[in-house]
Amino acid sequence: MRTVFMVAEKPSLAQSIAKILSKGSCSSRKGLNGACSVHEYTGSFMGQNVRFKMTSVCGHVMSLDFIGKYFVEAKGCDYVVLWLDCDKEGENICFEVLDAIQPLMNKSYGNDCTVYRAKFSSITDTDICNAMNRLGEPNRNEALSVDARQELDLRIGCAFTRFQTKYFQGKYGNLDSSLISFGPCQTPTLGFCVERHDKIQSFKPEAYWVIQAKVSSGKDSPLTLDWDRVRVFDRDVGQMFVNMAKTAKEAKVDSVSKKEKAKQRPIALNTVEMLRVASSALGMAPQHTMQIAERLYTQGYISYPRTETTHYPENFDLKGTLKQQANSSFWGETVKALLSEGINRPKKGVDVGDHPPITPMRAASESELGSDGWRLYDYITRHFIATVSPDCKYLQTTISFSIGTESFTCSGKTLISAGYTEVMPWQGIAQEEALPVCERGDTFTVDEIKLLEKQTNPPDYLTEAELITLMEKHGIGTDASIPVHINNICQRNYVTVESGRKLKPTNLGIVLVHGYYKIDADLVLPTIRSAVEKLLNLIALGKANFHQVLQHTLDIFKRKFHYFVDSIAGMDELMEVSFSPIAATGKPLSRCGKCHRFMKYIQAKPSRLHCSHCDETYSLPQNGAIKLYKELKCPLDEFELVLWTSGSRGKSYPVCPYCFSNPPFRDMKKGRRLKNSYLKFASQVALDKRLQIHTQNELHGARRRWEVSREVAGGVSKPACHYAGGEGRESGSGPATALSQVCYVHIM
């Protein structure tokens, strides 16, 4: 019996798809990697009985983990069906998986196709079964476009980030950012925020004047009229118009118009619109919104959440999807009315050819989804119902008045049919006080007419929703990456999120953008990235060569990088104005082992110690509290030890600032823990004066003698050096187990 090997993008998806295809008869076991389960069943494939094995990759788009022992699951299979997410990143993972498993597959017979791609948009029985019956092939061009984007972003971002981080963190102590990052998409995103900030700062309010008139008729409530001239910027001119209007004691009705209008129902929902609404209406960050949407998708509640399409295909089962919401206590009655009266075809949107619009795929309750999950699902469902509902209809009445030589108007709206606003009440027509019944020639008493002084207001800071709109307009990022770029500028301390999800740039963000403008505006303007995105899309369509696009873009940015490095003094001038030199930052904490003067502890990210006398900076472990450790000194270099404490449990480790940046032992790598017994042994050696460690070779010999003595004393065979995320103490018996203190050593 032949074997069909199937791979999904997440373990939960693999389980759901296997259950659907096997009709619940699959058996499951733990995979050899200990993380991804394998689901097995027998069935029919291409007219023959086969054994199906369904599993998944580990991690997500950028962290494929399908190597070594994971190959064994695919060994000896005859066919492979790829159930990765149906977007460009998913196509890219398809070929990563194929590179890993094809050498282990059985040889194909003749020209038989052995690799298949499943295309699906939701985790429902219908969609999954249809995908299995209409298998295609993975798209090499789309995968190459992702390869190009990843390589460009990595190489360009790393080059600029590494240079400006090392340059500025070595000079300034209060930048308060562990990384001064640059990104081809991230930086233009920050540029939009700073551009709005600059407009606010340069805004000069200007006074203007408006005429306010109030009229009444009999017992009806007074009407406040709008001046047809709207406003004037000269007070004397405004006063002249007021004086002319005051000559009349009555307001005459010039015309009364009534017009039926419609408020259009929304087009189908895509990713960008979902992110906009979630931020502006639900107060949810774009990154958080996408995480919730992905969870709803993998659980089968909504369709695939990454799509640019706003048009439903002709064969989409709108009525069947709507029926699933008929029993809801929130919108069930509206749905039943739509089904009995007949649904409206959604407005024609844009079909990009990726996925159908975001749609609810089954009914849910708040207890199933949790607070934020339910709020997002609630909006997605209401939006879908609105797309198949009638438009909202209302009657707009406008009355035109003349008071002396000046013209005024008053308008009001009366609801005729709520339409889609029944399920989206926040977009409904507000209940207004009815306008008085009148006709042309009628007169009203003028109760008040006066000149009001007002001022123009500056624009507000960009909201996340407005920023998303700008990014989409200028082609910065994709529907999948837009939330990531916004999250990055927040995490880097370039902007802060204020009330109303407004993005206010920090001093660091402002100086960086102004510096880019000063050196090379292309680095921050959206034009060059937009052009690169168009080239990447041409690769995906097979209309551009991967290698040529990659080399062309890298050549451009290589020249820009060299010019940026040569011109960095221009940005540095701006930095000097806003930030303090590293020598003038921080507070004294511990003594330097070279000059024995106090070094200053700089708490702003990244935390570090600086000796102004030696002009040396020493790195420290991050994300913890630092204090002096019993005024003890490192026996190797005479630097005073500091104690690093981290986490709610208060785990703490003594640290030698010099050893952390300059490893004393060979073969040690960055981010390792060093047992305090190393330090203890070196201390004993130095104190007893039995060995003077001056050279690197002697130090290695000391290290080896320490290891030998340790093995003899406790019989411990485990290595003394552990990964930073590993154990804090060693298992086993003997003297080594009592040494619980750990000294962090930062290894180059």
ZAMARGU-4260 file (C-alpha; in steps of 0.2 Angstrom, whole numbers, plus 5000, padded with zeros to 4 digits):
<rodrens>
0) 5000/5000/5000 | 5007/5017/4995 | 5009/5031/5008 | 5003/5049/5006 | 5012/5061/5017
5) 5003/5077/5021 | 5010/5093/5030 | 5000/5107/5038 | 5007/5124/5045 | 5002/5121/5063
10) 4999/5105/5074 | 4981/5111/5077 | 4977/5113/5058 | 4985/5096/5055 | 4973/5088/5068
15) 4958/5097/5061 | 4961/5092/5043 | 4965/5074/5047 | 4949/5073/5057 | 4939/5080/5043
20) 4947/5069/5029 | 4946/5053/5039 | 4928/5057/5045 | 4935/5056/5063 | 4943/5039/5061
25) 4961/5044/5061 | 4973/5038/5075 | 4986/5050/5082 | 5003/5048/5090 | 5017/5059/5095
30) 5029/5064/5082 | 5048/5060/5083 | 5052/5078/5087 | 5041/5078/5102 | 5031/5093/5097
35) 5021/5089/5081 | 5008/5074/5081 | 5006/5062/5067 | 4988/5057/5062 | 4986/5041/5052
40) 4971/5033/5042 | 4968/5024/5026 | 4958/5030/5012 | 4957/5033/4993 | 4969/5044/4983
45) 4970/5045/4964 | 4959/5029/4963 | 4970/5018/4974 | 4969/5013/4992 | 4983/5022/5002
50) 4989/5026/5020 | 4988/5044/5024 | 5001/5052/5037 | 4996/5070/5042 | 5008/5081/5052
55) 5014/5099/5053 | 5030/5110/5053 | 5035/5117/5069 | 5035/5135/5072 | 5028/5148/5060
60) 5033/5156/5043 | 5051/5162/5047 | 5056/5147/5059 | 5053/5131/5049 | 5060/5117/5059
65) 5059/5101/5048 | 5076/5094/5049 | 5086/5079/5055 | 5075/5067/5065 | 5060/5075/5057
70) 5064/5068/5040 | 5060/5050/5047 | 5041/5053/5046 | 5042/5056/5027 | 5054/5041/5024
75) 5047/5030/5011 | 5031/5040/5006 | 5025/5040/4988 | 5015/5056/4987 | 5016/5072/4997
80) 5001/5084/4999 | 5005/5101/5006 | 4992/5110/5017 | 5002/5125/5021 | 4993/5142/5023
85) 4987/5148/5006 | 4997/5164/5004 | 5014/5168/4997 | 5023/5164/5014 | 5014/5147/5013
90) 5020/5144/4996 | 5038/5147/5002 | 5036/5135/5016 | 5030/5122/5004 | 5047/5122/4995
95) 5056/5122/5011 | 5047/5106/5016 | 5050/5098/4999 | 5068/5102/5000 | 5068/5092/5016
100) 5058/5077/5012 | 5060/5074/4993 | 5077/5065/4995 | 5068/5052/5007 | 5053/5049/4996
105) 5051/5034/4985 | 5056/5036/4967 | 5041/5040/4956 | 5035/5029/4941 | 5038/5037/4924
110) 5031/5055/4924 | 5019/5052/4938 | 5016/5068/4949 | 5020/5065/4967 | 5019/5083/4974
115) 5002/5091/4976 | 4996/5108/4984 | 4979/5109/4993 | 4971/5127/4992 | 4958/5131/5005
120) 4951/5146/5014 | 4943/5139/5030 | 4944/5124/5041 | 4926/5117/5037 | 4921/5100/5030
125) 4916/5107/5014 | 4931/5118/5010 | 4944/5104/5016 | 4935/5091/5005 | 4934/5102/4990
130) 4952/5106/4992 | 4957/5088/4993 | 4947/5084/4977 | 4955/5099/4967 | 4973/5097/4971
135) 4985/5108/4962 | 5004/5112/4962 | 5014/5124/4973 | 5019/5140/4965 | 5038/5142/4963
140) 5036/5160/4958 | 5027/5166/4974 | 5040/5156/4984 | 5054/5165/4976 | 5046/5182/4979
145) 5046/5178/4997 | 5064/5173/4997 | 5068/5189/4989 | 5059/5199/5002 | 5067/5190/5016
150) 5084/5192/5009 | 5082/5210/5005 | 5075/5214/5022 | 5088/5204/5032 | 5103/5210/5023
155) 5098/5229/5022 | 5090/5229/5039 | 5105/5221/5047 | 5118/5232/5039 | 5110/5248/5044
160) 5104/5242/5061 | 5121/5235/5066 | 5130/5251/5061 | 5119/5264/5069 | 5116/5254/5085
165) 5135/5252/5088 | 5138/5270/5083 | 5125/5279/5093 | 5124/5267/5109 | 5143/5270/5110
170) 5141/5289/5111 | 5124/5292/5120 | 5118/5285/5137 | 5099/5289/5137 | 5093/5283/5120
175) 5082/5270/5130 | 5082/5257/5116 | 5091/5241/5115 | 5092/5242/5096 | 5093/5257/5084
180) 5085/5247/5070 | 5082/5251/5052 | 5070/5242/5041 | 5065/5245/5023 | 5046/5245/5028
185) 5048/5249/5046 | 5057/5265/5043 | 5044/5273/5031 | 5031/5267/5043 | 5039/5278/5056
190) 5041/5292/5044 | 5022/5293/5042 | 5021/5296/5061 | 5035/5309/5062 | 5028/5318/5046
195) 5012/5321/5055 | 5021/5326/5071 | 5031/5339/5061 | 5014/5346/5054 | 5008/5348/5072
200) 5023/5356/5078 | 5024/5368/5064 | 5005/5372/5064 | 5001/5390/5068 | 4983/5393/5073
205) 4973/5406/5063 | 4958/5415/5070 | 4942/5415/5059 | 4924/5421/5062 | 4907/5413/5059
210) 4889/5420/5060 | 4877/5410/5071 | 4859/5413/5069 | 4844/5406/5078 | 4826/5407/5072
215) 4809/5401/5079 | 4791/5399/5073 | 4777/5398/5086 | 4779/5385/5099 | 4792/5375/5089
220) 4810/5374/5096 | 4822/5386/5090 | 4833/5381/5075 | 4851/5385/5074 | 4856/5389/5056
225) 4872/5387/5046 | 4879/5401/5037 | 4882/5398/5018 | 4898/5408/5018 | 4904/5396/5031
230) 4918/5407/5038 | 4928/5423/5035 | 4946/5427/5041 | 4943/5445/5044 | 4934/5451/5059
235) 4928/5468/5052 | 4921/5459/5036 | 4912/5447/5048 | 4905/5461/5058 | 4899/5470/5042
240) 4889/5454/5037 | 4882/5453/5054 | 4876/5471/5054 | 4868/5469/5037 | 4859/5453/5043
245) 4853/5462/5059 | 4843/5475/5048 | 4830/5461/5045 | 4818/5456/5059 | 4812/5440/5050
250) 4820/5425/5042 | 4812/5421/5025 | 4811/5403/5019 | 4818/5403/5001 | 4816/5384/4998
255) 4812/5367/5006 | 4819/5352/4998 | 4816/5334/5003 | 4827/5320/4995 | 4828/5301/4999
260) 4846/5295/5001 | 4854/5279/5004 | 4869/5275/5015 | 4878/5261/5006 | 4881/5244/5015
265) 4899/5240/5017 | 4909/5229/5004 | 4916/5212/5010 | 4929/5212/5023 | 4948/5211/5020
270) 4963/5211/5031 | 4967/5229/5031 | 4949/5235/5035 | 4948/5222/5049 | 4964/5229/5056
275) 4958/5247/5054 | 4941/5244/5063 | 4949/5233/5077 | 4960/5247/5081 | 4948/5262/5080
280) 4932/5254/5086 | 4938/5239/5097 | 4954/5247/5104 | 4965/5232/5099 | 4983/5233/5092
285) 4985/5227/5074 | 4997/5213/5080 | 4985/5207/5093 | 4971/5208/5081 | 4980/5196/5069
290) 4985/5184/5083 | 4966/5183/5088 | 4961/5181/5070 | 4973/5167/5066 | 4967/5158/5082
295) 4948/5160/5076 | 4954/5153/5059 | 4963/5138/5065 | 4948/5134/5077 | 4936/5135/5061
300) 4926/5150/5067 | 4931/5162/5052 | 4939/5160/5035 | 4957/5164/5031 | 4961/5181/5039
305) 4975/5187/5027 | 4967/5192/5011 | 4966/5208/5000 | 4950/5203/4991 | 4934/5211/4994
310) 4923/5202/4982 | 4914/5185/4984 | 4916/5173/4970 | 4900/5168/4961 | 4899/5151/4968
315) 4901/5156/4986 | 4887/5149/4997 | 4881/5165/5005 | 4864/5159/5010 | 4872/5143/5018
320) 4885/5154/5028 | 4871/5165/5034 | 4859/5151/5040 | 4873/5146/5052 | 4869/5163/5062
325) 4850/5161/5062 | 4850/5155/5080 | 4860/5169/5087 | 4853/5179/5102 | 4862/5194/5095
330) 4857/5195/5076 | 4846/5179/5074 | 4830/5189/5071 | 4839/5200/5057 | 4846/5184/5049
335) 4829/5175/5049 | 4821/5191/5041 | 4834/5191/5027 | 4833/5173/5023 | 4814/5174/5022
340) 4814/5191/5012 | 4829/5186/5001 | 4847/5191/5003 | 4855/5205/4993 | 4871/5201/4982
345) 4886/5209/4991 | 4893/5225/4982 | 4906/5222/4969 | 4923/5223/4977 | 4941/5219/4971
350) 4946/5201/4967 | 4965/5200/4970 | 4964/5181/4967 | 4970/5176/4984 | 4956/5171/4996
355) 4938/5175/4998 | 4934/5190/5010 | 4935/5186/5029 | 4919/5177/5034 | 4911/5169/5049
360) 4911/5150/5046 | 4901/5144/5060 | 4891/5150/5075 | 4900/5154/5091 | 4897/5161/5109
365) 4907/5173/5120 | 4911/5158/5132 | 4919/5148/5118 | 4930/5163/5111 | 4934/5173/5126
370) 4933/5192/5128 | 4944/5199/5113 | 4940/5183/5102 | 4922/5186/5104 | 4923/5205/5101
375) 4933/5202/5084 | 4921/5188/5079 | 4906/5199/5083 | 4912/5212/5072 | 4917/5200/5058
380) 4900/5192/5058 | 4890/5208/5059 | 4900/5215/5044 | 4896/5199/5034 | 4877/5200/5038
385) 4878/5219/5033 | 4886/5215/5016 | 4870/5204/5011 | 4858/5217/5019 | 4848/5231/5011
390) 4856/5249/5011 | 4850/5261/5025 | 4838/5273/5018 | 4833/5290/5025 | 4825/5306/5020
395) 4835/5322/5020 | 4826/5338/5022 | 4835/5355/5019 | 4827/5372/5022 | 4836/5388/5015
400) 4833/5404/5023 | 4838/5422/5019 | 4841/5435/5033 | 4843/5452/5025 | 4857/5449/5012
405) 4864/5433/5020 | 4859/5415/5016 | 4858/5401/5029 | 4852/5383/5029 | 4846/5370/5041
410) 4845/5351/5037 | 4839/5336/5046 | 4837/5317/5042 | 4823/5305/5045 | 4825/5287/5045
415) 4815/5277/5032 | 4823/5259/5033 | 4837/5254/5044 | 4844/5241/5032 | 4861/5235/5037
420) 4862/5247/5051 | 4851/5235/5061 | 4867/5224/5064 | 4879/5239/5063 | 4870/5251/5074
425) 4885/5262/5076 | 4883/5267/5058 | 4865/5271/5059 | 4856/5288/5057 | 4855/5297/5073
430) 4838/5301/5080 | 4836/5320/5077 | 4823/5332/5082 | 4810/5334/5068 | 4811/5350/5057
435) 4796/5361/5058 | 4784/5359/5043 | 4785/5374/5032 | 4785/5380/5014 | 4793/5393/5003
440) 4788/5411/5008 | 4785/5407/5026 | 4794/5418/5039 | 4802/5414/5055 | 4807/5426/5070
445) 4825/5430/5071 | 4829/5426/5090 | 4848/5429/5089 | 4862/5433/5077 | 4880/5435/5082
450) 4898/5434/5077 | 4908/5420/5084 | 4927/5419/5085 | 4935/5402/5082 | 4953/5396/5078
455) 4959/5383/5066 | 4966/5367/5075 | 4981/5357/5071 | 4979/5339/5064 | 4980/5326/5078
460) 4993/5312/5079 | 4990/5298/5067 | 4980/5284/5074 | 4984/5266/5070 | 4969/5265/5058
465) 4975/5280/5048 | 4993/5273/5048 | 4987/5257/5041 | 4978/5267/5027 | 4993/5276/5023
470) 5004/5260/5022 | 4991/5252/5011 | 4990/5267/4999 | 5009/5268/4997 | 5012/5250/4996
475) 5022/5248/5012 | 5021/5230/5018 | 5008/5217/5014 | 4992/5213/5023 | 5002/5200/5033
480) 5016/5211/5038 | 5008/5228/5041 | 5004/5224/5059 | 5022/5218/5062 | 5030/5234/5056
485) 5018/5245/5067 | 5022/5233/5082 | 5041/5235/5078 | 5041/5254/5079 | 5032/5253/5096
490) 5044/5240/5103 | 5059/5250/5098 | 5053/5265/5107 | 5051/5275/5092 | 5033/5279/5095
495) 5021/5277/5110 | 5003/5273/5109 | 4992/5286/5117 | 4974/5286/5121 | 4963/5283/5106
500) 4977/5272/5098 | 4986/5287/5093 | 5004/5285/5089 | 5016/5299/5096 | 5034/5298/5090
505) 5047/5299/5104 | 5063/5310/5103 | 5073/5295/5096 | 5060/5291/5083 | 5060/5310/5078
510) 5078/5312/5077 | 5081/5296/5067 | 5068/5301/5054 | 5075/5319/5053 | 5093/5312/5051
515) 5087/5301/5037 | 5080/5316/5028 | 5096/5325/5031 | 5107/5311/5024 | 5096/5302/5011
520) 5077/5305/5010 | 5075/5289/5000 | 5078/5279/5016 | 5063/5286/5025 | 5051/5290/5010
525) 5039/5276/5004 | 5043/5278/4986 | 5058/5267/4985 | 5050/5253/4995 | 5034/5254/4985
530) 5045/5251/4969 | 5053/5236/4977 | 5036/5229/4982 | 5031/5231/4964 | 5046/5221/4958
535) 5043/5208/4971 | 5025/5206/4964 | 5032/5204/4947 | 5043/5189/4953 | 5027/5181/4960
540) 5018/5183/4943 | 5033/5176/4934 | 5036/5192/4925 | 5053/5197/4933 | 5069/5187/4937
545) 5073/5183/4955 | 5092/5185/4954 | 5091/5201/4944 | 5078/5210/4955 | 5088/5204/4971
550) 5105/5210/4964 | 5098/5227/4957 | 5090/5231/4974 | 5105/5226/4984 | 5116/5237/4973
555) 5105/5252/4976 | 5105/5250/4995 | 5124/5245/4995 | 5128/5262/4988 | 5116/5271/5000
560) 5123/5262/5015 | 5141/5268/5011 | 5135/5285/5008 | 5125/5284/5025 | 5141/5278/5034
565) 5151/5292/5027 | 5138/5305/5031 | 5133/5299/5049 | 5139/5315/5056 | 5124/5324/5050
570) 5113/5313/5060 | 5125/5314/5075 | 5123/5333/5075 | 5104/5330/5078 | 5107/5317/5091
575) 5119/5328/5101 | 5105/5341/5104 | 5092/5328/5110 | 5103/5315/5120 | 5116/5316/5133
580) 5134/5309/5131 | 5137/5292/5138 | 5149/5299/5151 | 5136/5311/5158 | 5123/5298/5160
585) 5120/5286/5174 | 5125/5285/5192 | 5141/5278/5200 | 5139/5259/5205 | 5155/5248/5205
590) 5174/5251/5202 | 5183/5248/5186 | 5197/5235/5188 | 5209/5245/5177 | 5208/5263/5185
595) 5199/5258/5201 | 5187/5273/5199 | 5169/5271/5200 | 5159/5266/5184 | 5142/5273/5180
600) 5127/5262/5179 | 5117/5267/5164 | 5099/5260/5167 | 5091/5265/5150 | 5091/5251/5137
605) 5103/5243/5134 | 5109/5243/5152 | 5128/5244/5154 | 5142/5251/5164 | 5153/5265/5158
610) 5170/5270/5164 | 5173/5288/5159 | 5191/5288/5164 | 5195/5273/5153 | 5182/5278/5141
615) 5176/5260/5141 | 5158/5253/5141 | 5154/5236/5147 | 5138/5226/5143 | 5127/5218/5156
620) 5113/5205/5156 | 5097/5214/5150 | 5079/5214/5157 | 5084/5213/5176 | 5089/5224/5190
625) 5108/5227/5194 | 5116/5231/5211 | 5133/5229/5219 | 5137/5212/5225 | 5145/5212/5242
630) 5159/5224/5236 | 5168/5208/5230 | 5180/5208/5216 | 5183/5197/5201 | 5200/5188/5205
635) 5204/5188/5186 | 5203/5207/5183 | 5199/5216/5199 | 5182/5223/5193 | 5169/5224/5206
640) 5155/5211/5204 | 5137/5216/5202 | 5122/5206/5205 | 5109/5203/5192 | 5091/5199/5197
645) 5077/5195/5185 | 5060/5188/5185 | 5046/5187/5199 | 5055/5173/5207 | 5070/5184/5210
650) 5083/5173/5202 | 5100/5182/5204 | 5118/5179/5197 | 5134/5188/5201 | 5142/5196/5186
655) 5159/5202/5182 | 5157/5217/5170 | 5174/5213/5161 | 5172/5195/5160 | 5154/5197/5153
660) 5161/5207/5138 | 5178/5198/5137 | 5177/5179/5141 | 5192/5173/5151 | 5190/5155/5145
665) 5192/5148/5127 | 5178/5139/5118 | 5165/5149/5127 | 5151/5157/5117 | 5139/5171/5120
670) 5124/5169/5131 | 5131/5154/5142 | 5130/5152/5160 | 5146/5149/5170 | 5146/5140/5186
675) 5153/5150/5200 | 5165/5136/5204 | 5175/5142/5189 | 5177/5159/5198 | 5180/5150/5215
680) 5194/5140/5208 | 5202/5155/5200 | 5201/5164/5216 | 5209/5150/5226 | 5223/5149/5213
685) 5226/5168/5214 | 5225/5169/5233 | 5236/5154/5236 | 5249/5161/5223 | 5252/5143/5217
690) 5248/5149/5199 | 5249/5166/5191 | 5237/5167/5176 | 5245/5180/5164 | 5243/5172/5147
695) 5229/5164/5138 | 5237/5147/5137 | 5240/5147/5156 | 5222/5151/5158 | 5217/5136/5148
700) 5228/5125/5158 | 5220/5131/5174 | 5203/5128/5167 | 5207/5110/5162 | 5215/5107/5179
705) 5199/5114/5187 | 5188/5102/5176 | 5200/5087/5181 | 5199/5091/5200 | 5180/5092/5198
710) 5178/5076/5190 | 5189/5067/5203 | 5180/5076/5217 | 5162/5073/5212 | 5162/5061/5197
715) 5152/5073/5187 | 5153/5070/5168 | 5141/5084/5163 | 5149/5100/5155 | 5151/5115/5166
720) 5144/5127/5154 | 5125/5128/5150 | 5114/5138/5138 | 5107/5154/5145 | 5090/5146/5144
725) 5096/5129/5152 | 5098/5123/5170 | 5103/5133/5185 | 5112/5119/5194 | 5118/5102/5189
730) 5110/5086/5194 | 5120/5071/5202 | 5129/5070/5218 | 5146/5077/5225 | 5153/5094/5229
735) 5148/5102/5212 | 5129/5100/5216 | 5131/5112/5230 | 5137/5126/5219 | 5121/5135/5215
740) 5127/5152/5211 | 5130/5156/5192 | 5140/5169/5184 | 5135/5176/5167 | 5149/5177/5155
745) 5146/5186/5139 | 5156/5177/5125 | 5161/5185/5109
</rodrens>
